Amino acid sequence: MSPEPARTNPPEPDALRLGMVAGETSGDLLASLLLQGLKARWPALTAGGIGGPKMVALGFDAWWPAEKLSLFGYVDVLMNYRELVGIRNALGDRLIAGRPDVFIGVDAPDFNFGLERRLKQAGIKTVHFVCPSIWAWRPERVETIKASADHVLCLFPFEPELLHAHGIPATYVGHPLAQVIPLEPDRAAARGALNLPETAQVVALLPGSRRSEIKLIAPRVLAAAAILHRQRAGLRFVLPVAPGMRALVEPLLERHAPGVPIDLLDGRSHDALAACDVTIVASGTATLEAALYKRPMVITYVVGWFNALRMKRLRLQPWAGLPNVLCREFVVPELIQEDATPDALARATIEWLDDEARRETVRVRFNELHHLLRRDTVRESADAIAQVVKA
């Protein structure tokens, strides 16, 4: 998408020039699903900005890799502030010069909203995909959303009403993962693909894909796996590793879980979730993926002390994990901050493995949730984006 003069004519019927930013593994996945739908509607679509390998595989022109945005909390952002601001300014300059038909920011609100506001002020249409969790914390963000996005694509059914109350156009499009993940996951096929015995009990370890998550959460999760291995030697473990993070994970494996049968997977988190009996998972999109695979889980999260104090002060509801938020109750346990000890994580995992009736109850609950979120997300998103482009 090379710079060219602004144009006033609408795009050709099969063409759309798109600017896009997606950070982290989850954003790359969501953006790639959206790109597939947009390409079906506009076959000659071109797109550039910040993205990950799944987007690049669809022809996306990644001017910077998505890993640049794999940060969490003020400490991480402050340490990388100058670089992030430099990237955002350079990206904004390039997009304003190139004048895409529309810009789509996929999640990454701390980065995207500032960029979207600048583009909107320059007369470029902006869409934000994934409503920030203003219903969970930081409700003041609604004014930032209003100043930044011409339209918000919402993953959850209760979000558009919240935004409409503040005069923000929004559309519930369902969660694209609910369309991609089958209603009845094939556990046997997933185990075959991962060379796991059909009769073994399998625990999937998903400590997060950010560097800060690997640093703070992975040691506790791996130590919990070591405890579980000592208690039940027959357990098998799988740990999906995000692109570029294997070098961080392998030393932690040697330090906290030596001799434990943990298979490191390059990505393949969906195979891991389909194959497992239970997962220990960091709060975030992965918890929703686990719910869509109908898997019982132990949700955990750990941040630095400063972020923990701030989030506790601004928190609006008792739940952290998306499955509990959507069900409005603690259907799965959450072990956050000081509660996230290896012993507690291991104990909660054993409780799932030993209670078949409880596993069946949560499977039924997650099946209902899956149907609620299962919409034709890419088509409905494309319809909403088409209306923004025409406006």
KOLVONU-986344 format. One record per residue: residue number from 1; x, y, z of N, C-alpha, C in turn; residue in one letter. Coordinates in steps of 0.1 Angstrom, whole numbers, m for minus. Atoms other than C-alpha are relative to their C-alpha. Example, Ala and Ser with C-alpha at 12.3 -4.5 7.8 and 13.67 -1.06 7.14 Angstrom:
{1 {9 m12 0} {123 m45 78} {9 12 0} 'A'},
{2 {m9 m11 0} {137 m11 71} {m8 11 8} 'S'},
This chain:
{1 {8 m12 0} {0 0 0} {9 12 0} 'M'},
{2 {m9 m11 1} {23 27 m13} {m8 13 1} 'S'},
{3 {7 m13 m1} {15 64 m6} {m5 5 m13} 'P'},
{4 {5 m6 12} {m7 81 m31} {m9 11 4} 'E'},
{5 {9 m11 m3} {m29 112 m33} {m14 m5 6} 'P'},
{6 {13 4 m5} {m62 111 m14} {m10 m1 m12} 'A'},
{7 {9 1 10} {m91 99 m35} {m14 1 6} 'R'},
{8 {13 m2 m5} {m128 107 m31} {m10 m10 m5} 'T'},
{9 {9 10 6} {m143 80 m53} {m1 m12 9} 'N'},
{10 {1 13 m8} {m156 48 m35} {9 m10 m7} 'P'},
{11 {m9 11 5} {m134 17 m39} {m8 m8 m11} 'P'},
{12 {6 8 10} {m140 m6 m69} {m8 m12 8} 'E'},
{13 {8 10 m7} {m166 m34 m61} {8 m11 5} 'P'},
{14 {m8 12 m4} {m139 m61 m58} {13 4 8} 'D'},
{15 {m13 m4 m6} {m112 m39 m42} {m3 8 12} 'A'},
{16 {0 m8 m12} {m106 m24 m8} {14 1 5} 'L'},
{17 {m13 m3 m5} {m75 m7 5} {m1 1 15} 'R'},
{18 {2 2 m14} {m71 m16 41} {13 3 8} 'L'},
{19 {m10 m1 m9} {m49 m4 69} {m4 m8 13} 'G'},
{20 {4 10 m11} {m47 m28 99} {11 m1 10} 'M'},
{21 {m10 3 m10} {m29 m33 132} {m6 m11 9} 'V'},
{22 {4 11 m10} {m31 m65 153} {13 m4 7} 'A'},
{23 {m11 3 m8} {m8 m73 181} {m2 m14 7} 'G'},
{24 {1 12 m8} {0 m106 199} {m6 m12 m9} 'E'},
{25 {5 12 7} {m10 m142 189} {m15 1 m2} 'T'},
{26 {15 0 1} {m47 m137 197} {m5 10 m11} 'S'},
{27 {4 m10 10} {m49 m105 176} {3 m4 m14} 'G'},
{28 {m3 6 13} {m32 m122 147} {m10 m10 m5} 'D'},
{29 {10 10 3} {m57 m150 148} {m13 7 m4} 'L'},
{30 {12 m7 3} {m87 m127 150} {0 8 m13} 'L'},
{31 {m1 m8 12} {m74 m104 122} {1 m9 m12} 'A'},
{32 {m1 9 12} {m66 m134 99} {m14 m5 m3} 'S'},
{33 {14 5 3} {m102 m147 103} {m8 11 m7} 'L'},
{34 {7 m11 6} {m115 m112 95} {5 2 m14} 'L'},
{35 {m5 m2 13} {m92 m109 65} {m6 m10 m10} 'L'},
{36 {6 10 9} {m105 m141 51} {m14 4 m5} 'Q'},
{37 {14 m4 4} {m141 m128 51} {1 13 m9} 'G'},
{38 {0 m12 8} {m131 m94 37} {5 m3 m14} 'L'},
{39 {m4 4 13} {m112 m111 9} {m10 m7 m8} 'K'},
{40 {11 6 7} {m142 m131 0} {m10 11 m6} 'A'},
{41 {9 m10 4} {m162 m99 m3} {7 10 m10} 'R'},
{42 {m8 m9 8} {m134 m78 m19} {12 m8 m5} 'W'},
{43 {m11 9 5} {m112 m103 m39} {13 8 m2} 'P'},
{44 {m12 m7 3} {m87 m76 m48} {5 9 11} 'A'},
{45 {m4 m7 m12} {m83 m64 m13} {15 1 2} 'L'},
{46 {m14 m1 m5} {m48 m51 m2} {0 6 14} 'T'},
{47 {m1 m4 m14} {m38 m46 34} {14 1 5} 'A'},
{48 {m13 m1 m6} {m8 m34 53} {m1 7 13} 'G'},
{49 {m1 m6 m13} {3 m23 87} {8 m8 10} 'G'},
{50 {m6 9 m10} {12 m44 118} {m7 m13 1} 'I'},
{51 {7 13 m1} {4 m81 118} {9 m11 2} 'G'},
{52 {m8 12 m3} {15 m116 126} {0 m10 m12} 'G'},
{53 {m2 10 11} {23 m148 106} {m13 m4 m7} 'P'},
{54 {13 4 6} {m14 m158 101} {m5 10 m10} 'K'},
{55 {4 m10 9} {m21 m125 85} {9 1 m12} 'M'},
{56 {m9 m1 11} {10 m125 64} {m3 m12 m10} 'V'},
{57 {3 12 8} {0 m160 51} {m11 3 m10} 'A'},
{58 {11 m4 9} {m31 m143 36} {4 12 m9} 'L'},
{59 {m5 m11 8} {m10 m117 18} {1 14 6} 'G'},
{60 {m1 m13 m8} {m10 m90 45} {15 5 m1} 'F'},
{61 {m14 m6 1} {20 m66 41} {3 5 14} 'D'},
{62 {m3 m3 m14} {34 m65 77} {13 9 0} 'A'},
{63 {m11 m10 0} {55 m33 79} {8 m1 13} 'W'},
{64 {m6 4 m13} {62 m43 116} {m6 m12 4} 'W'},
{65 {7 12 m4} {56 m76 132} {m8 2 13} 'P'},
{66 {10 m2 m11} {28 m81 157} {7 m1 14} 'A'},
{67 {m7 2 m13} {53 m91 185} {4 13 6} 'E'},
{68 {m4 m13 m5} {62 m54 188} {m10 5 10} 'K'},
{69 {11 m5 m9} {29 m49 206} {m3 m10 11} 'L'},
{70 {2 10 m10} {32 m80 229} {5 5 13} 'S'},
{71 {m4 m6 m12} {34 m59 260} {m12 0 9} 'L'},
{72 {11 0 m9} {13 m58 292} {3 10 11} 'F'},
{73 {m2 m9 m12} {9 m30 318} {9 11 m3} 'G'},
{74 {m7 m12 1} {25 3 324} {15 m2 0} 'Y'},
{75 {m14 1 m1} {59 m10 333} {6 m5 m14} 'V'},
{76 {m4 4 13} {63 m29 300} {0 11 m10} 'D'},
{77 {1 m10 10} {50 0 280} {10 11 2} 'V'},
{78 {m10 m10 m3} {72 25 298} {14 m4 m5} 'L'},
{79 {m13 5 4} {103 4 291} {2 1 m15} 'M'},
{80 {0 0 14} {94 4 254} {m7 12 m6} 'N'},
{81 {8 m11 4} {77 37 252} {5 7 m13} 'Y'},
{82 {m5 m7 11} {100 55 228} {m1 m8 m13} 'R'},
{83 {2 8 12} {100 27 203} {m14 m1 m5} 'E'},
{84 {14 1 4} {62 22 204} {m5 13 m6} 'L'},
{85 {5 m12 5} {56 59 199} {6 3 m14} 'V'},
{86 {m6 m2 13} {81 60 170} {m7 m9 m10} 'G'},
{87 {7 9 9} {64 30 154} {m14 6 m3} 'I'},
{88 {14 m6 2} {29 46 159} {0 12 m9} 'R'},
{89 {m1 m12 8} {40 79 145} {3 m3 m15} 'N'},
{90 {m4 3 14} {57 64 114} {m12 m7 m7} 'A'},
{91 {11 7 6} {27 41 108} {m11 10 m3} 'L'},
{92 {10 m10 3} {3 70 111} {4 9 m12} 'G'},
{93 {m5 m8 12} {24 91 86} {m3 m8 m13} 'D'},
{94 {1 8 13} {24 62 61} {m15 m2 m4} 'R'},
{95 {14 2 3} {m14 56 64} {m6 12 m5} 'L'},
{96 {6 m12 4} {m23 92 61} {5 4 m14} 'I'},
{97 {m5 m2 14} {m1 95 30} {m7 m10 m10} 'A'},
{98 {5 10 9} {m15 63 15} {m15 0 m1} 'G'},
{99 {15 m2 0} {m52 71 24} {m7 m14 m3} 'R'},
{100 {8 13 2} {m67 35 28} {m14 4 1} 'P'},
{101 {14 m2 0} {m104 32 24} {m5 m1 15} 'D'},
{102 {4 2 m14} {m107 21 61} {12 m5 7} 'V'},
{103 {m10 6 m9} {m84 14 90} {m7 m9 11} 'F'},
{104 {6 9 m10} {m92 m15 113} {11 m3 11} 'I'},
{105 {m9 3 m11} {m75 m17 147} {m6 m12 7} 'G'},
{106 {5 12 m6} {m78 m52 161} {6 m1 14} 'V'},
{107 {m4 0 m14} {m77 m51 199} {12 10 3} 'D'},
{108 {m11 m9 m3} {m44 m36 212} {m4 14 3} 'A'},
{109 {6 m13 m1} {m64 m6 225} {10 11 4} 'P'},
{110 {m9 m11 m4} {m35 13 241} {8 5 m11} 'D'},
{111 {m7 m4 12} {m17 14 208} {m10 5 m10} 'F'},
{112 {8 m3 11} {m46 15 184} {m9 12 2} 'N'},
{113 {9 m12 m1} {m68 42 199} {7 13 m3} 'F'},
{114 {m7 m12 3} {m42 69 197} {2 1 m15} 'G'},
{115 {m2 0 14} {m35 59 161} {m14 2 m7} 'L'},
{116 {13 m2 6} {m72 57 152} {m5 14 2} 'E'},
{117 {4 m14 m2} {m79 91 167} {7 9 m10} 'R'},
{118 {m7 m8 10} {m52 106 145} {m5 m2 m14} 'R'},
{119 {5 3 13} {m65 89 114} {m14 5 m2} 'L'},
{120 {14 m5 1} {m101 98 121} {0 15 m2} 'K'},
{121 {m1 m15 1} {m91 135 125} {5 3 m14} 'Q'},
{122 {m5 m3 14} {m73 132 91} {m10 m5 m11} 'A'},
{123 {11 3 10} {m106 120 75} {0 m14 m5} 'G'},
{124 {0 14 4} {m98 83 73} {m10 m8 9} 'I'},
{125 {10 8 m8} {m126 59 84} {7 m10 9} 'K'},
{126 {m6 9 m10} {m118 38 115} {m10 m9 6} 'T'},
{127 {8 10 m6} {m132 6 128} {9 m7 11} 'V'},
{128 {m8 7 m11} {m121 m10 161} {m7 m14 2} 'H'},
{129 {5 14 m1} {m125 m48 163} {4 m5 13} 'F'},
{130 {m1 4 m14} {m129 m60 199} {m2 12 9} 'V'},
{131 {3 m11 m9} {m146 m37 223} {8 m2 13} 'C'},
{132 {m7 1 m13} {m124 m30 253} {m9 m3 11} 'P'},
{133 {8 5 m11} {m137 m45 285} {m4 11 9} 'S'},
{134 {5 m11 m9} {m153 m13 298} {m10 m4 10} 'I'},
{135 {9 6 m10} {m178 m35 316} {7 m7 11} 'W'},
{136 {m8 7 m10} {m149 m50 336} {8 10 8} 'A'},
{137 {m8 m10 m6} {m127 m21 343} {3 12 m9} 'W'},
{138 {m3 m12 8} {m117 14 331} {m12 5 m8} 'R'},
{139 {12 m5 8} {m152 26 321} {2 14 m7} 'P'},
{140 {m3 m13 5} {m137 60 314} {5 m1 m15} 'E'},
{141 {m5 2 14} {m123 45 281} {m11 3 m10} 'R'},
{142 {10 m1 10} {m157 50 265} {2 13 m8} 'V'},
{143 {m2 m13 7} {m148 87 257} {11 m2 m10} 'E'},
{144 {m12 2 9} {m115 75 241} {m6 m8 m12} 'T'},
{145 {6 7 11} {m135 50 220} {m8 9 m9} 'I'},
{146 {8 m9 7} {m159 77 209} {8 9 m9} 'K'},
{147 {m8 m9 7} {m131 100 198} {9 m8 m11} 'A'},
{148 {m9 7 8} {m112 72 180} {m7 m8 m11} 'S'},
{149 {6 10 9} {m136 48 162} {m13 5 m6} 'A'},
{150 {13 m3 7} {m163 54 136} {m10 m11 3} 'D'},
{151 {8 12 m3} {m176 19 144} {8 m10 8} 'H'},
{152 {m6 11 m8} {m169 m9 169} {m7 m13 m3} 'V'},
{153 {5 14 2} {m173 m46 161} {2 m7 13} 'L'},
{154 {1 6 m13} {m183 m63 193} {m1 m15 0} 'C'},
{155 {0 14 m1} {m176 m99 202} {m11 m6 9} 'L'},
{156 {9 5 m10} {m201 m102 230} {m13 7 m1} 'F'},
{157 {13 m6 3} {m239 m96 228} {m4 12 8} 'P'},
{158 {4 m11 m9} {m242 m71 257} {8 13 m2} 'F'},
{159 {m9 m12 2} {m215 m47 244} {m6 11 m8} 'E'},
{160 {5 m11 8} {m233 m27 216} {m10 9 8} 'P'},
{161 {9 m8 m8} {m260 m15 241} {8 10 8} 'E'},
{162 {m8 m9 m9} {m233 m1 264} {6 11 m9} 'L'},
{163 {m6 m10 8} {m217 17 235} {m10 10 m6} 'L'},
{164 {10 m8 6} {m249 29 219} {m5 11 10} 'H'},
{165 {4 m9 m10} {m258 46 252} {9 13 0} 'A'},
{166 {m9 m12 1} {m228 69 246} {2 5 m14} 'H'},
{167 {0 m5 14} {m235 75 209} {10 m6 m8} 'G'},
{168 {m10 6 8} {m210 51 196} {m6 m11 m9} 'I'},
{169 {5 11 9} {m220 30 165} {7 m13 3} 'P'},
{170 {m7 13 m3} {m214 m7 172} {m9 m11 m5} 'A'},
{171 {7 12 5} {m224 m41 159} {5 m12 7} 'T'},
{172 {m4 13 m5} {m225 m74 176} {2 m10 m11} 'Y'},
{173 {m3 9 12} {m208 m98 152} {3 m15 5} 'V'},
{174 {m4 13 m5} {m203 m128 175} {15 m1 1} 'G'},
{175 {m14 2 m1} {m169 m143 182} {5 m9 m11} 'H'},
{176 {m4 8 11} {m151 m156 151} {5 m14 4} 'P'},
{177 {m4 13 m4} {m136 m184 171} {m11 m10 2} 'L'},
{178 {12 8 m1} {m171 m197 178} {m4 m7 m13} 'A'},
{179 {3 6 13} {m175 m203 141} {11 m9 m4} 'Q'},
{180 {m11 9 4} {m140 m218 136} {1 m13 8} 'V'},
{181 {m2 12 m9} {m139 m241 166} {m13 m9 m2} 'I'},
{182 {12 8 2} {m163 m271 160} {m8 m2 13} 'P'},
{183 {8 2 m12} {m192 m276 183} {4 m13 7} 'L'},
{184 {m4 13 m6} {m180 m312 189} {15 m2 m4} 'E'},
{185 {m15 2 3} {m141 m312 190} {3 m14 m1} 'P'},
{186 {m5 14 2} {m124 m343 178} {12 m3 8} 'D'},
{187 {m12 2 m9} {m102 m353 207} {9 m11 m5} 'R'},
{188 {m8 11 5} {m90 m385 191} {9 5 m11} 'A'},
{189 {m8 m5 11} {m78 m367 160} {11 9 5} 'A'},
{190 {m10 m9 m5} {m61 m341 180} {12 m7 7} 'A'},
{191 {m10 8 m7} {m43 m367 201} {9 m7 m10} 'R'},
{192 {m8 6 10} {m32 m385 170} {9 10 m7} 'G'},
{193 {m9 m10 6} {m18 m353 155} {11 4 9} 'A'},
{194 {m11 m3 m10} {2 m347 187} {7 m12 5} 'L'},
{195 {m7 12 m4} {13 m383 191} {m3 m3 15} 'N'},
{196 {3 3 m14} {m5 m386 225} {m9 m12 1} 'L'},
{197 {8 13 m2} {m19 m419 238} {m15 4 2} 'P'},
{198 {15 m2 m2} {m57 m421 236} {m5 m1 14} 'E'},
{199 {5 3 m13} {m60 m434 271} {7 9 11} 'T'},
{200 {m7 m9 m10} {m36 m409 289} {m9 11 4} 'A'},
{201 {6 m13 m4} {m48 m380 309} {10 11 m4} 'Q'},
{202 {m8 m11 6} {m35 m348 293} {m4 13 6} 'V'},
{203 {1 m13 m5} {m30 m314 308} {6 10 m10} 'V'},
{204 {m5 m10 8} {m26 m284 285} {4 12 8} 'A'},
{205 {m5 m12 m8} {m4 m256 299} {1 12 m10} 'L'},
{206 {0 m12 8} {m11 m222 284} {2 12 9} 'L'},
{207 {m3 m11 m10} {7 m196 305} {1 14 m7} 'P'},
{208 {1 m13 6} {3 m168 279} {11 1 m11} 'G'},
{209 {m10 m2 12} {22 m155 248} {8 12 1} 'S'},
{210 {m8 m12 m2} {35 m122 261} {13 m3 7} 'R'},
{211 {m12 2 m8} {70 m119 274} {m2 1 15} 'R'},
{212 {2 m2 m14} {58 m106 307} {m8 m12 6} 'S'},
{213 {8 11 m5} {33 m135 310} {10 m12 1} 'E'},
{214 {m10 11 m1} {61 m160 303} {9 1 12} 'I'},
{215 {m9 m2 m11} {83 m144 329} {m7 m2 13} 'K'},
{216 {7 0 m12} {56 m141 356} {m9 m13 3} 'L'},
{217 {9 10 m1} {32 m169 349} {5 m14 m2} 'I'},
{218 {m5 13 4} {51 m197 332} {7 m8 12} 'A'},
{219 {m7 8 m10} {73 m206 362} {m10 m6 10} 'P'},
{220 {9 5 m9} {43 m211 384} {m8 m12 m6} 'R'},
{221 {7 11 7} {25 m232 358} {9 m12 m2} 'V'},
{222 {m9 11 1} {55 m253 352} {3 m7 13} 'L'},
{223 {m2 6 m13} {61 m258 389} {m12 m8 4} 'A'},
{224 {12 7 m2} {25 m269 391} {0 m14 m7} 'A'},
{225 {m1 13 8} {31 m295 363} {10 m9 7} 'A'},
{226 {m10 9 m7} {61 m308 383} {m7 m7 12} 'A'},
{227 {8 6 m12} {38 m313 414} {m9 m11 m5} 'I'},
{228 {10 9 6} {12 m330 392} {7 m13 m4} 'L'},
{229 {m8 12 5} {39 m353 377} {4 m9 12} 'H'},
{230 {m4 7 m12} {51 m363 412} {m12 m8 5} 'R'},
{231 {12 6 m5} {15 m371 422} {m6 m11 m9} 'Q'},
{232 {6 10 10} {4 m389 390} {10 m1 m12} 'R'},
{233 {m10 2 10} {33 m401 369} {m5 m2 m14} 'A'},
{234 {5 3 14} {11 m411 340} {m6 12 m7} 'G'},
{235 {5 m12 7} {m1 m375 332} {10 4 m11} 'L'},
{236 {m8 m6 11} {11 m360 299} {m4 15 0} 'R'},
{237 {2 m15 1} {15 m323 293} {4 5 m13} 'F'},
{238 {m4 m7 13} {15 m301 262} {0 15 3} 'V'},
{239 {m1 m14 m2} {26 m265 261} {2 7 m13} 'L'},
{240 {m2 m8 12} {20 m244 230} {9 12 2} 'P'},
{241 {m9 m11 m1} {47 m218 224} {m2 9 m11} 'V'},
{242 {3 m10 10} {40 m186 206} {13 3 m8} 'A'},
{243 {m12 m2 8} {63 m176 177} {10 9 7} 'P'},
{244 {m11 m8 m6} {97 m163 189} {2 m2 15} 'G'},
{245 {0 1 m15} {91 m174 225} {7 m13 5} 'M'},
{246 {m6 12 m5} {107 m208 226} {13 2 8} 'R'},
{247 {m13 m3 m7} {141 m194 237} {m3 5 14} 'A'},
{248 {4 m4 m13} {123 m179 267} {m5 m12 9} 'L'},
{249 {7 10 m7} {103 m210 276} {10 m12 4} 'V'},
{250 {m8 12 m2} {130 m238 273} {8 1 13} 'E'},
{251 {m7 0 m13} {152 m225 302} {m9 m1 12} 'P'},
{252 {9 1 m11} {122 m222 324} {m5 m14 2} 'L'},
{253 {4 15 m1} {112 m258 316} {11 m7 8} 'L'},
{254 {m11 7 m7} {147 m270 327} {1 4 15} 'E'},
{255 {m1 m5 m14} {145 m249 359} {m11 m4 9} 'R'},
{256 {12 2 m9} {110 m255 371} {m7 m14 m2} 'H'},
{257 {7 13 2} {99 m288 356} {10 m10 m7} 'A'},
{258 {m9 10 6} {130 m310 349} {m5 m14 1} 'P'},
{259 {5 14 1} {121 m345 338} {m15 m2 m1} 'G'},
{260 {15 1 2} {84 m337 334} {m3 m2 m15} 'V'},
{261 {3 3 15} {70 m351 301} {m9 11 m6} 'P'},
{262 {7 m11 6} {60 m317 287} {4 1 m15} 'I'},
{263 {m3 m2 14} {58 m315 249} {m2 14 m4} 'D'},
{264 {1 m13 5} {66 m281 236} {m5 0 m15} 'L'},
{265 {6 m1 14} {45 m272 205} {2 13 m6} 'L'},
{266 {m2 m13 7} {52 m245 180} {m14 4 m4} 'D'},
{267 {14 m4 2} {18 m228 182} {m9 m12 4} 'G'},
{268 {9 11 m1} {m10 m254 178} {m7 m1 13} 'R'},
{269 {8 m1 m13} {m29 m242 209} {m13 m7 m2} 'S'},
{270 {13 7 2} {m61 m255 193} {1 m15 1} 'H'},
{271 {m2 15 m1} {m47 m290 189} {1 m4 15} 'D'},
{272 {m2 3 m15} {m36 m288 226} {m13 0 7} 'A'},
{273 {12 0 m7} {m70 m278 238} {m10 m11 m4} 'L'},
{274 {8 11 4} {m88 m303 217} {4 m14 6} 'A'},
{275 {m6 13 m5} {m65 m331 230} {m1 m2 15} 'A'},
{276 {m2 0 m15} {m65 m322 267} {m12 m4 7} 'C'},
{277 {11 2 m9} {m86 m333 296} {m3 12 8} 'D'},
{278 {1 m13 m8} {m80 m300 315} {11 9 m4} 'V'},
{279 {m11 m9 3} {m60 m269 310} {2 10 11} 'T'},
{280 {m3 m11 m8} {m42 m245 332} {4 12 m10} 'I'},
{281 {0 m10 11} {m46 m212 312} {1 14 6} 'V'},
{282 {0 m14 m4} {m37 m176 316} {m12 7 m5} 'A'},
{283 {11 m8 3} {m66 m152 316} {2 8 m13} 'S'},
{284 {m1 m7 13} {m73 m138 281} {m8 m8 m10} 'G'},
{285 {8 7 10} {m86 m151 248} {1 m15 1} 'T'},
{286 {m2 14 m1} {m72 m185 255} {m10 m7 9} 'A'},
{287 {11 6 m8} {m98 m190 282} {m13 m2 m7} 'T'},
{288 {11 1 9} {m125 m184 257} {1 m12 m9} 'L'},
{289 {m3 12 9} {m109 m209 233} {m2 m13 8} 'E'},
{290 {2 13 m8} {m108 m235 261} {m14 m3 2} 'A'},
{291 {15 2 m2} {m145 m229 268} {m6 m5 m13} 'A'},
{292 {6 4 13} {m153 m233 231} {4 m15 m3} 'L'},
{293 {m4 14 1} {m134 m266 232} {m7 m9 10} 'Y'},
{294 {7 7 m11} {m156 m275 262} {9 m7 10} 'K'},
{295 {m9 6 m10} {m126 m281 284} {0 7 13} 'R'},
{296 {m2 m6 m13} {m125 m276 321} {13 6 2} 'P'},
{297 {m13 m7 0} {m98 m252 331} {2 6 14} 'M'},
{298 {m4 m8 m11} {m80 m235 359} {6 13 m5} 'V'},
{299 {m5 m13 5} {m76 m198 351} {9 7 10} 'I'},
{300 {m10 m7 m9} {m46 m179 364} {5 12 m7} 'T'},
{301 {m6 m12 6} {m29 m146 360} {9 6 11} 'Y'},
{302 {m9 m7 m9} {0 m127 376} {6 12 m8} 'V'},
{303 {m7 m12 6} {12 m92 369} {9 6 11} 'V'},
{304 {m8 m7 m10} {37 m69 386} {m8 7 11} 'G'},
{305 {8 m6 m11} {27 m53 419} {m7 13 m3} 'W'},
{306 {6 m13 4} {21 m19 404} {m13 m2 m8} 'F'},
{307 {12 3 8} {m3 m32 378} {m11 m7 8} 'N'},
{308 {10 6 m8} {m20 m54 403} {m8 9 9} 'A'},
{309 {7 m10 m8} {m28 m25 426} {m9 8 m8} 'L'},
{310 {9 m9 9} {m41 m4 397} {m12 m8 m5} 'R'},
{311 {11 8 5} {m62 m32 383} {m11 m3 10} 'M'},
{312 {9 2 m11} {m77 m40 417} {m8 12 3} 'K'},
{313 {8 m12 m3} {m87 m4 422} {m10 3 m10} 'R'},
{314 {9 m3 11} {m104 m1 388} {m9 m11 m4} 'L'},
{315 {8 12 3} {m120 m35 387} {m15 2 3} 'R'},
{316 {14 m2 m2} {m158 m35 383} {m8 m12 3} 'L'},
{317 {7 12 m2} {m167 m71 387} {9 m11 6} 'Q'},
{318 {m8 9 m7} {m155 m102 406} {8 m10 m9} 'P'},
{319 {m6 10 9} {m145 m123 375} {11 6 m9} 'W'},
{320 {m11 m4 9} {m113 m121 355} {m1 m8 m13} 'A'},
{321 {0 8 12} {m117 m150 330} {m13 2 m8} 'G'},
{322 {12 m2 9} {m140 m146 300} {m11 m10 2} 'L'},
{323 {11 9 m2} {m159 m178 306} {m9 3 12} 'P'},
{324 {7 m4 m12} {m169 m167 341} {m7 14 m3} 'N'},
{325 {6 m13 3} {m176 m131 328} {m13 m3 m8} 'V'},
{326 {12 2 9} {m200 m144 301} {m11 m8 7} 'L'},
{327 {10 8 m7} {m217 m169 324} {m5 7 13} 'C'},
{328 {3 m8 m11} {m218 m143 352} {0 m8 13} 'R'},
{329 {m2 8 m12} {m206 m168 378} {13 m7 m1} 'E'},
{330 {m13 8 0} {m175 m188 388} {m3 m14 m4} 'F'},
{331 {2 13 5} {m181 m218 366} {14 m8 0} 'V'},
{332 {m13 6 m1} {m143 m225 366} {8 8 10} 'V'},
{333 {m7 m7 m10} {m118 m216 393} {10 11 m6} 'P'},
{334 {m10 m11 3} {m96 m184 391} {10 1 11} 'E'},
{335 {m10 m2 m10} {m63 m183 409} {9 12 m5} 'L'},
{336 {m6 m13 5} {m50 m147 405} {10 5 10} 'I'},
{337 {m11 m7 m9} {m18 m130 419} {5 m10 11} 'Q'},
{338 {m6 8 m11} {m9 m144 453} {m7 m13 2} 'E'},
{339 {7 13 m1} {m35 m172 450} {6 m10 m10} 'D'},
{340 {m5 8 11} {m16 m185 419} {12 m7 4} 'A'},
{341 {m11 8 m4} {7 m208 438} {1 m13 m8} 'T'},
{342 {m1 13 6} {20 m240 422} {m9 m11 6} 'P'},
{343 {8 10 m7} {3 m261 449} {m15 2 m3} 'D'},
{344 {14 m2 2} {m30 m244 444} {m4 m3 m14} 'A'},
{345 {3 3 14} {m29 m247 406} {0 m15 m2} 'L'},
{346 {0 14 1} {m20 m284 409} {m12 m6 7} 'A'},
{347 {12 5 m8} {m48 m290 435} {m12 2 m8} 'R'},
{348 {12 m3 8} {m74 m273 413} {m1 m9 m12} 'A'},
{349 {m1 9 12} {m63 m294 383} {m4 m14 4} 'T'},
{350 {4 14 m4} {m66 m327 402} {m15 m1 3} 'I'},
{351 {15 0 m3} {m101 m317 414} {m8 m2 m13} 'E'},
{352 {7 2 13} {m112 m315 377} {2 m14 m5} 'W'},
{353 {m3 14 5} {m95 m348 368} {m8 m10 8} 'L'},
{354 {7 10 m9} {m112 m366 397} {m15 1 1} 'D'},
{355 {15 m2 m2} {m148 m353 392} {m6 0 m14} 'D'},
{356 {6 2 13} {m164 m366 360} {m13 8 m1} 'E'},
{357 {13 m6 0} {m198 m352 369} {2 15 m2} 'A'},
{358 {m3 m14 1} {m184 m317 373} {5 4 m14} 'R'},
{359 {m5 m3 14} {m166 m319 340} {m11 0 m10} 'R'},
{360 {11 1 9} {m198 m329 323} {m9 13 1} 'E'},
{361 {8 m12 m2} {m217 m300 339} {6 12 m7} 'T'},
{362 {m6 m12 7} {m192 m274 326} {0 m2 m15} 'V'},
{363 {1 3 14} {m192 m291 292} {m14 5 m6} 'R'},
{364 {14 m4 4} {m230 m285 289} {m1 15 0} 'V'},
{365 {1 m15 m1} {m226 m249 301} {8 7 m11} 'R'},
{366 {m8 m6 10} {m198 m242 276} {m7 m2 m14} 'F'},
{367 {7 3 13} {m219 m258 248} {m11 11 m2} 'N'},
{368 {10 m11 1} {m247 m232 255} {7 13 m3} 'E'},
{369 {m7 m12 3} {m221 m204 255} {5 0 m15} 'L'},
{370 {m5 1 14} {m207 m217 221} {m12 4 m9} 'H'},
{371 {11 m4 9} {m242 m214 205} {m3 15 1} 'H'},
{372 {3 m14 m1} {m247 m179 219} {10 8 m8} 'L'},
{373 {m10 m8 6} {m214 m167 204} {2 m3 m15} 'L'},
{374 {m2 5 13} {m217 m186 171} {m9 8 m10} 'R'},
{375 {6 m8 11} {m226 m160 144} {9 m1 m12} 'R'},
{376 {m8 m1 12} {m214 m155 108} {8 12 2} 'D'},
{377 {m8 m11 m4} {m188 m132 122} {6 8 m12} 'T'},
{378 {m7 m7 11} {m168 m125 91} {m10 7 m10} 'V'},
{379 {9 m6 8} {m199 m118 70} {m6 12 6} 'R'},
{380 {6 m12 m7} {m215 m95 96} {10 11 2} 'E'},
{381 {m11 m10 m1} {m182 m78 101} {2 7 m13} 'S'},
{382 {m2 m6 13} {m178 m72 64} {m12 9 m4} 'A'},
{383 {12 m8 2} {m214 m59 62} {2 14 7} 'D'},
{384 {m2 m12 m7} {m206 m34 89} {11 9 m5} 'A'},
{385 {m11 m8 6} {m173 m23 74} {m4 6 m13} 'I'},
{386 {5 m5 13} {m190 m19 40} {m8 13 2} 'A'},
{387 {8 m12 m3} {m214 6 56} {8 11 4} 'Q'},
{388 {m9 m11 m4} {m186 25 72} {7 6 m12} 'V'},
{389 {m7 m4 12} {m168 27 39} {m9 9 m9} 'V'},
{390 {9 m7 8} {m199 40 21} {m4 13 7} 'K'},
{391 {5 m12 m7} {m207 66 48} {7 13 m3} 'A'},
